[in-house]
């Protein structure tokens, strides 16, 4: 039996010992049997062999001991691409003109909780309207609401009429909606990046190409010029921010890579030459495969799926995708490109993020490689310190499962223990 644990603020200073039946401390290394994770003040102090007692470590006899001796324990999962304020259906876009920021903050809090309960202890929100996502990030960090550690981009940096701009509304309505990230020309794009950092952005998200779900028939080709992309990347890096690009078409992907971007989201129409450029630059691809399986990877499934009522301009682009996301990810993996996990949740339902692990194994990754993509490699790709592994000095972010995902990756879909910063949010009930 599994119990959701009520949230009562940040982790306390006292020590905690976690007895793990199997511990995958650093994905990519071999797991160990019967280990103890020692935690102090929300961070990992040590990893011990065997099930050690508080007394053996000179700790108080009433030190909290969490018994996961029949569980597979590993670092909390990381998702580098979510939209916590978004719904997984085509009709939600109208809410942006009807609801205030406070509404989306509450929706975001609900989705953050679902995501945390699925085992994702760190996520990166790559596009939310208004200021709601900044408020949610700070509320989670201050222990006001439960959720994963949250890095946010705010609004995407987009050209006028680009994928991150407002589409499908009469001009007066579109002009009244906030579009802080819109810019045209290299100088204006530098301003937009600086403005987003001023708002509080942890990462800069850029729409280098058109997007599938924007209601315009502009396609998915390149939308920013090389000069604009260079200005964006240079400005982001000068301000100490990673910069990532939403990009579908090959020219837009390669333009962002040549401009010095750290990662590319989606990368749907990349080819072998594009993959060689990924390897040359060292950038990460963040594939977002599961949403297409959820929406439907054949025309028949798509026309019956959650976006069946999408506007014609959107449906045309959806139908062009098919199995391309899976084929692209398989090619990237086979060519040794850096891959980190991102789901684009908000297109697919929040809380189903772990299906991305399953998709990766389906295209040819080993279970260990898939787990690395959503832990150590995601931490590297996002430049996120203190997460992705269980080692001294790292945040005490742990998840547990009854079965080993190294033997059956679908075990990640049934996480029954979640700890973030030493605080237990979900626990296995005592037998």
SULDA-V740751 format. One record per pair of residues at least 6 apart in sequence whose ideal C-beta (glycine too) atoms are under 7 Angstrom apart, sorted by the first residue. I is the first residue (numbers start at 1). J is the second residue. If there is no record, write none. Layout:
I|J ; I|J
This chain:
1|429 ; 2|416 ; 2|426 ; 2|428 ; 2|429 ; 3|427 ; 3|429 ; 4|117 ; 4|426 ; 5|424 ; 5|425 ; 5|426 ; 5|427 ; 7|146 ; 7|425 ; 9|143 ; 10|42 ; 10|143 ; 10|421 ; 10|423 ; 11|41 ; 11|42 ; 11|421 ; 11|422 ; 11|423 ; 13|41 ; 14|63 ; 14|64 ; 15|38 ; 15|39 ; 15|40 ; 15|59 ; 15|63 ; 16|39 ; 16|64 ; 16|66 ; 16|422 ; 17|36 ; 17|38 ; 17|52 ; 17|54 ; 17|63 ; 17|65 ; 18|36 ; 18|37 ; 18|39 ; 18|66 ; 18|68 ; 18|73 ; 18|398 ; 19|36 ; 19|51 ; 19|65 ; 19|66 ; 19|67 ; 19|68 ; 19|69 ; 20|35 ; 20|37 ; 20|68 ; 20|71 ; 20|73 ; 21|34 ; 21|68 ; 21|69 ; 21|70 ; 21|71 ; 21|72 ; 22|31 ; 22|33 ; 22|72 ; 22|73 ; 22|404 ; 23|31 ; 23|32 ; 23|35 ; 23|73 ; 24|31 ; 24|74 ; 25|47 ; 25|389 ; 25|390 ; 25|391 ; 26|376 ; 26|389 ; 26|391 ; 27|74 ; 27|75 ; 27|368 ; 27|371 ; 27|372 ; 27|375 ; 27|376 ; 28|368 ; 28|372 ; 28|376 ; 31|406 ; 34|50 ; 34|51 ; 35|47 ; 35|48 ; 35|49 ; 36|48 ; 36|50 ; 36|51 ; 36|52 ; 37|44 ; 37|47 ; 37|390 ; 37|398 ; 38|45 ; 38|46 ; 38|48 ; 38|57 ; 39|45 ; 39|396 ; 39|422 ; 42|395 ; 42|396 ; 42|421 ; 42|422 ; 43|393 ; 43|394 ; 43|395 ; 43|396 ; 44|390 ; 44|391 ; 44|392 ; 44|393 ; 44|394 ; 44|396 ; 45|392 ; 46|392 ; 47|390 ; 47|391 ; 51|69 ; 54|60 ; 54|61 ; 54|63 ; 54|65 ; 55|61 ; 68|400 ; 68|417 ; 71|400 ; 71|401 ; 71|402 ; 71|417 ; 72|400 ; 72|401 ; 72|403 ; 72|404 ; 72|405 ; 73|398 ; 73|400 ; 74|371 ; 74|399 ; 75|375 ; 75|388 ; 75|389 ; 75|390 ; 75|397 ; 75|398 ; 76|119 ; 76|120 ; 76|121 ; 76|122 ; 76|397 ; 76|398 ; 76|399 ; 76|420 ; 77|119 ; 77|120 ; 77|121 ; 77|354 ; 77|374 ; 77|375 ; 77|399 ; 78|120 ; 78|122 ; 78|341 ; 78|374 ; 78|375 ; 78|378 ; 78|379 ; 78|387 ; 78|388 ; 79|120 ; 79|123 ; 79|341 ; 79|342 ; 79|343 ; 79|345 ; 79|353 ; 80|124 ; 80|286 ; 80|340 ; 80|341 ; 80|342 ; 80|378 ; 80|381 ; 80|382 ; 81|124 ; 81|126 ; 81|265 ; 81|286 ; 81|288 ; 81|342 ; 81|343 ; 81|344 ; 82|115 ; 82|123 ; 82|124 ; 82|125 ; 82|343 ; 82|345 ; 82|346 ; 83|125 ; 83|126 ; 83|127 ; 83|128 ; 83|345 ; 83|346 ; 84|108 ; 84|111 ; 84|112 ; 84|125 ; 84|128 ; 84|133 ; 84|136 ; 84|350 ; 85|104 ; 85|107 ; 85|108 ; 85|128 ; 85|129 ; 85|132 ; 85|133 ; 86|92 ; 86|346 ; 88|306 ; 88|346 ; 88|347 ; 88|348 ; 88|349 ; 89|306 ; 90|307 ; 90|309 ; 90|310 ; 90|314 ; 91|309 ; 96|129 ; 96|177 ; 97|169 ; 97|173 ; 97|177 ; 101|130 ; 101|131 ; 101|132 ; 104|128 ; 104|129 ; 104|130 ; 104|132 ; 105|132 ; 105|135 ; 105|136 ; 108|132 ; 108|133 ; 108|136 ; 109|136 ; 109|145 ; 109|147 ; 111|350 ; 112|136 ; 112|140 ; 112|147 ; 112|148 ; 113|146 ; 113|147 ; 114|350 ; 114|351 ; 115|123 ; 115|148 ; 115|350 ; 115|351 ; 115|353 ; 116|146 ; 116|147 ; 116|148 ; 116|418 ; 116|420 ; 116|425 ; 117|351 ; 117|418 ; 117|426 ; 118|351 ; 118|353 ; 118|354 ; 118|415 ; 119|354 ; 119|399 ; 119|412 ; 119|415 ; 119|418 ; 120|148 ; 120|353 ; 121|148 ; 121|149 ; 121|397 ; 121|418 ; 121|420 ; 122|148 ; 122|149 ; 122|384 ; 122|387 ; 122|397 ; 123|148 ; 123|150 ; 124|151 ; 124|203 ; 124|382 ; 125|133 ; 125|150 ; 125|152 ; 125|153 ; 126|153 ; 126|205 ; 126|265 ; 127|153 ; 127|155 ; 127|156 ; 127|164 ; 127|205 ; 129|155 ; 129|178 ; 130|178 ; 133|152 ; 133|154 ; 134|152 ; 134|154 ; 134|199 ; 134|200 ; 136|150 ; 137|150 ; 137|152 ; 139|145 ; 140|147 ; 140|150 ; 146|425 ; 148|420 ; 149|420 ; 151|202 ; 151|203 ; 151|382 ; 151|384 ; 152|201 ; 152|202 ; 153|201 ; 153|203 ; 153|204 ; 153|205 ; 154|196 ; 154|199 ; 154|200 ; 154|201 ; 155|164 ; 155|180 ; 155|181 ; 155|196 ; 156|164 ; 156|181 ; 156|205 ; 156|206 ; 156|207 ; 156|246 ; 157|181 ; 157|183 ; 157|189 ; 157|192 ; 157|193 ; 157|196 ; 157|204 ; 157|205 ; 157|206 ; 157|232 ; 158|164 ; 158|165 ; 158|181 ; 158|182 ; 158|207 ; 159|183 ; 159|184 ; 159|223 ; 159|224 ; 160|182 ; 160|184 ; 162|207 ; 162|223 ; 163|207 ; 163|209 ; 163|210 ; 163|211 ; 163|214 ; 163|223 ; 163|246 ; 164|181 ; 164|207 ; 165|179 ; 165|182 ; 166|174 ; 166|177 ; 166|179 ; 167|214 ; 167|215 ; 167|216 ; 168|215 ; 168|311 ; 180|195 ; 180|196 ; 180|199 ; 181|192 ; 181|196 ; 183|189 ; 183|191 ; 183|192 ; 185|228 ; 186|227 ; 186|228 ; 186|231 ; 189|228 ; 189|231 ; 189|232 ; 190|231 ; 190|235 ; 193|204 ; 193|232 ; 193|235 ; 193|236 ; 194|235 ; 196|204 ; 197|239 ; 197|241 ; 201|241 ; 203|241 ; 203|242 ; 203|244 ; 204|232 ; 204|236 ; 204|241 ; 204|243 ; 205|244 ; 205|246 ; 206|232 ; 206|243 ; 206|245 ; 206|246 ; 207|223 ; 207|246 ; 208|222 ; 208|223 ; 208|224 ; 208|229 ; 208|245 ; 208|246 ; 208|247 ; 208|252 ; 208|255 ; 208|256 ; 209|220 ; 209|221 ; 209|222 ; 209|223 ; 209|246 ; 209|247 ; 209|248 ; 209|249 ; 209|252 ; 210|218 ; 210|219 ; 210|220 ; 210|221 ; 210|223 ; 210|248 ; 211|220 ; 211|246 ; 212|220 ; 212|314 ; 212|317 ; 212|318 ; 212|321 ; 213|314 ; 215|311 ; 215|313 ; 215|314 ; 216|313 ; 217|313 ; 220|248 ; 220|249 ; 220|317 ; 221|249 ; 221|251 ; 221|252 ; 222|249 ; 222|251 ; 222|252 ; 222|255 ; 223|252 ; 226|255 ; 226|259 ; 229|255 ; 229|256 ; 229|259 ; 230|259 ; 232|243 ; 233|243 ; 233|259 ; 233|260 ; 233|261 ; 236|243 ; 237|243 ; 242|262 ; 242|382 ; 242|383 ; 243|261 ; 243|262 ; 244|261 ; 244|262 ; 244|263 ; 244|264 ; 244|265 ; 245|256 ; 245|261 ; 245|264 ; 245|265 ; 246|265 ; 246|266 ; 247|253 ; 247|256 ; 247|264 ; 247|265 ; 247|266 ; 247|267 ; 248|266 ; 248|268 ; 248|269 ; 249|269 ; 250|269 ; 250|270 ; 250|271 ; 250|274 ; 253|264 ; 253|267 ; 253|270 ; 253|274 ; 254|274 ; 254|277 ; 256|264 ; 257|264 ; 257|277 ; 257|278 ; 257|281 ; 257|283 ; 261|283 ; 262|283 ; 263|283 ; 263|284 ; 263|286 ; 263|381 ; 264|283 ; 264|285 ; 264|286 ; 265|286 ; 265|288 ; 265|342 ; 266|288 ; 267|285 ; 267|287 ; 267|328 ; 268|321 ; 268|324 ; 268|325 ; 268|328 ; 269|324 ; 270|328 ; 272|331 ; 272|335 ; 275|331 ; 275|332 ; 275|335 ; 275|337 ; 278|285 ; 278|337 ; 279|336 ; 279|337 ; 282|338 ; 284|338 ; 284|339 ; 284|340 ; 284|381 ; 285|332 ; 285|337 ; 285|338 ; 285|339 ; 286|340 ; 286|342 ; 287|325 ; 287|328 ; 287|329 ; 287|339 ; 288|325 ; 288|342 ; 288|343 ; 288|344 ; 289|325 ; 289|326 ; 289|329 ; 289|356 ; 289|359 ; 290|343 ; 290|348 ; 290|355 ; 290|356 ; 290|359 ; 291|343 ; 291|344 ; 291|347 ; 291|348 ; 292|321 ; 292|325 ; 293|359 ; 294|348 ; 295|302 ; 295|305 ; 295|306 ; 295|307 ; 295|318 ; 295|347 ; 296|302 ; 296|304 ; 296|305 ; 297|322 ; 297|323 ; 298|322 ; 299|319 ; 302|318 ; 302|319 ; 307|318 ; 310|318 ; 326|363 ; 329|363 ; 330|363 ; 330|364 ; 332|339 ; 333|339 ; 333|363 ; 333|364 ; 333|365 ; 334|364 ; 338|377 ; 338|381 ; 339|373 ; 339|377 ; 340|373 ; 340|377 ; 340|378 ; 340|381 ; 341|356 ; 341|373 ; 341|374 ; 341|378 ; 343|353 ; 343|356 ; 345|353 ; 354|412 ; 354|413 ; 355|413 ; 357|370 ; 357|371 ; 357|374 ; 357|409 ; 357|412 ; 358|409 ; 358|410 ; 360|370 ; 360|373 ; 361|367 ; 361|370 ; 361|409 ; 367|405 ; 367|406 ; 367|409 ; 368|406 ; 370|409 ; 371|405 ; 375|388 ; 375|389 ; 376|388 ; 376|389 ; 378|388 ; 379|387 ; 379|388 ; 386|394 ; 386|395 ; 387|394 ; 387|395 ; 387|397 ; 390|398 ; 395|421 ; 396|419 ; 396|421 ; 396|422 ; 397|419 ; 397|420 ; 398|419 ; 399|415 ; 399|417 ; 399|418 ; 400|416 ; 400|417 ; 401|411 ; 401|412 ; 401|414 ; 401|415 ; 401|416 ; 402|414 ; 402|416 ; 403|411 ; 404|411 ; 405|411 ; 405|412 ; 416|426 ; 416|428 ; 417|426 ; 417|427 ; 417|428 ; 418|425 ; 418|426
